[in-house]
């Protein structure tokens, strides 16, 4: 007759996992977890990159539209390398670049016979910085003015950022 295995032997050999099985399982789970976390962060970074790109382009579009509005019908336009002021019969605008805070300030007044107000309101939100900005005004031979603005705006988001260089020209034909 063959000896029967004891109860302790059966419990020891049939219950639980060996150390190698546990280590292999943990290694596989760790690799899958790291890959999943990497995919999540990559997706979030791509989302922030797309959002920063869109925000920079939209901010620039709104600024150029405001610049067009400010110069349309302006009877007086003056500029330094960091400021631009316009005066029209029904409105006045001021733009000022602050290199210390990397921001563009502006203000407008819609009163007849106004003078350009002090630029005190930030044009862009806090996530968008103006790395550089320069205004110039050239008198045209035909009797108008060409207003040039060029610079770089930079939008910062938690996982990405986007810099946009620009150079725009607006023509003011009213004298």
DAMOJO-V268477 format. One record per pair of residues at least 6 apart in sequence whose C-alpha atoms are under 7 Angstrom apart, sorted by the first residue. I is the first residue (numbers start at 1). GAP is how many residues later the second one is. Records with the same first field share a line. If there is no record, write none. Layout:
BEGIN
I->GAP ; GAP
END
This chain:
BEGIN
45->114 ; 115
48->109 ; 111 ; 112
49->111 ; 112 ; 113
52->103 ; 104 ; 105 ; 109 ; 110
53->109
56->97 ; 98 ; 99 ; 108
59->65
68->102
70->16 ; 23
71->15 ; 101
72->100
73->15 ; 101
74->12 ; 13 ; 14 ; 100
75->12 ; 13 ; 99 ; 100
76->10 ; 11 ; 12
77->8 ; 9 ; 10
78->6 ; 7 ; 8
79->6 ; 56 ; 57 ; 58
80->55 ; 56
81->53 ; 54 ; 55
82->14 ; 15 ; 51 ; 52 ; 53
83->12 ; 13 ; 14 ; 52
84->10 ; 11 ; 12 ; 51
85->8 ; 9 ; 10 ; 31
86->6 ; 7 ; 8 ; 30
87->6 ; 28 ; 29
89->23 ; 24
90->20 ; 21 ; 22 ; 23
91->18 ; 19 ; 20 ; 21 ; 23
92->16 ; 17 ; 18 ; 22 ; 23 ; 24
93->14 ; 15 ; 16 ; 23 ; 24
94->12 ; 13 ; 14 ; 22 ; 23 ; 24 ; 25
95->9 ; 10 ; 11 ; 12 ; 24
96->8 ; 9 ; 10 ; 23
97->6 ; 7 ; 8 ; 36
98->6
102->27 ; 28 ; 29
103->19 ; 26 ; 27
104->18 ; 19 ; 20 ; 26
105->14 ; 15 ; 16 ; 17 ; 18
106->13 ; 14 ; 15 ; 16 ; 17
107->10 ; 11 ; 12 ; 13 ; 14
108->9
109->8
127->28 ; 29 ; 30
128->25 ; 26 ; 27 ; 28
129->24 ; 25 ; 26
130->22 ; 23 ; 24
131->21 ; 22 ; 23
132->19 ; 20
133->16 ; 17 ; 18 ; 19
134->15 ; 16 ; 17
135->13 ; 14 ; 15
136->11 ; 12 ; 13
137->8 ; 9 ; 10 ; 11
138->7 ; 8 ; 9
139->6 ; 7
140->6
143->30
144->28 ; 29 ; 30 ; 31
145->26 ; 27 ; 28
146->23 ; 24 ; 25 ; 26
147->22 ; 23 ; 24
148->20 ; 21 ; 22
149->18 ; 19 ; 20
150->16 ; 17 ; 18
151->14 ; 15 ; 16
152->11 ; 12 ; 13 ; 14
153->10 ; 11 ; 12
154->8 ; 9 ; 10
155->6 ; 7 ; 8
156->6
END
